Amino acid sequence: MNEHAQKLLRTKGETPEFVNTTDFYVDPGRRKHFLSLVTSAGFLKEYEIEFIDSLGVRFWGMVSSKRIVYNNEDAILSTIIDISLRKKLEEELVYSSSHDFLTGVFNRRHFSSVMTSEVVRSKRYSTSLSLVMIDLDNFKIVNDVHGHIVGDEILKHFCTIVRENLRQTDTLGRVGGEEFAVLLPETDLIGAEKFAERVRSTVSLAEFV
C-alpha cells in the first residue's frame, strides 16, 4: 500500500482498526456516483476521486473496483493508486495556459477570450462594458537602470495595486510587456474614468523601490 492507502487505516496498537469508508471521501456526491457506477456495471476502472486520509491530508486517487461476494455478503473490492502528483501537474498546466507566469494575472490569450464573451453578453442584455488600457510609461528605463529583477517586482506590485481596486466581476490581463488591460462589466465611461483615476492615483503614491 502507498502512504495514503496505509493512512486509510486507523491503527490501535498493532491491530488495524477499520472505520467507515464514507469518512475518506471529500465529496459525498462523488462517492454516491462512484458506487452507483460500480453497482450497475459490476466493475469500474480508473475512476478519479479525491480522498482524505486518517490524518486529514487530501489526495487524489485513481480507483478500480469490482463487485464481489465476501463472507456470503455483497462487497466491493477496490485498488487505489495515488495520482496526486499527476493532478497537481495537470492543474499547473491549466493555470499556466491562462495566466501570466510573472504577475499571476490573466495572459493575453485568456483575457481576449473573456473579453469576447463579455462583449457578446453586453450586446445581448444591452449593458455597459468598458475596457481600460494601462501602459507603464518609461518602464524600459527601470529595467536599464535597476535591472530586470527589480522591474519584475514592480510589475507584480503594480498588479497587486490594480487587483485591490477590482470588483469580483472585473478582469485584469497582461497584454504586453508593461501593458495591461482591465475589463469592467456593467460600467459606463464615467465609471471607467473613475476607476482609471483611482488606480493612477494609488500607483503615484505607492513606493516601488
Order of alpha helices (4+ residues) and beta strands (2+ residues): alpha-beta-beta-alpha-beta-beta-beta-alpha-alpha-beta-alpha-alpha-beta-beta-alpha
